[in-house]
Amino acid sequence: MGISDSDVAHIEALSMLRLESDEAELFKGQLNDILLYIDKLNELDTSDIEPTSHVIPLTNVFREDVLVTMSLSQDEALKNAPDASKGFYRVPKIIE
């Protein structure tokens, strides 16, 4: 199974590209090489290999839910601010 000129033209249209004839030939060759490699991979016997989505076994680790606790009040949060105004941190202007 190889890539034909009409396949390249179809891919070109789908990707909204305009390829020159030499670019289309290069693209066709590259796609054919990819398909040849996939055919070579299909020759491997994978009947004893379990399907997997990741090579490392992963499990989700969840922490226990914790009830909402009190956090800093606005005054406490701004207590050590070098410059605060009207309940907010003031920072130097960086946009001219």
C-alpha positions, -999 to 999 in steps of 0.1 A, spaced: 0 0 0 16 32 -11 7 69 -13 -5 80 -47 -3 115 -62 -41 119 -56 -35 110 -19 -9 137 -16 -32 162 -33 -60 152 -9 -37 157 21 -25 190 6 -62 202 4 -70 190 39 -40 208 54 -47 239 33 -11 238 19 2 246 -16 30 223 -25 53 227 -55 57 195 -75 92 188 -61 78 193 -25 49 169 -33 73 142 -45 94 146 -14 63 144 8 51 114 -11 84 96 -6 84 105 31 49 92 36 57 60 17 88 55 40 65 59 71 41 33 57 69 9 50 81 12 85 46 6 99 44 -25 77 77 -37 91 63 -31 127 32 -51 118 54 -81 111 62 -84 149 44 -110 169 26 -91 197 1 -118 207 18 -123 241 19 -86 249 -8 -70 270 -23 -37 256 -11 -7 276 -16 30 275 16 37 294 48 17 299 50 25 336 22 12 358 5 43 372 -21 46 399 -38 77 410 -29 89 445 -55 108 462 -53 126 496 -81 125 520 -106 154 518 -100 180 545 -126 203 558 -123 239 549 -103 257 576 -98 294 583 -71 311 563 -54 344 566 -77 374 568 -71 402 544 -55 423 571 -31 395 581 -21 388 545 -13 425 539 4 430 573 39 425 559 34 440 525 58 468 517 31 488 500 -6 481 504 -36 503 494 -73 497 499 -69 460 507 -46 452 478 -8 448 472 7 477 454 34 469 429 55 491 406 41 499 372 58 478 346 38 488 315 44 523 300 
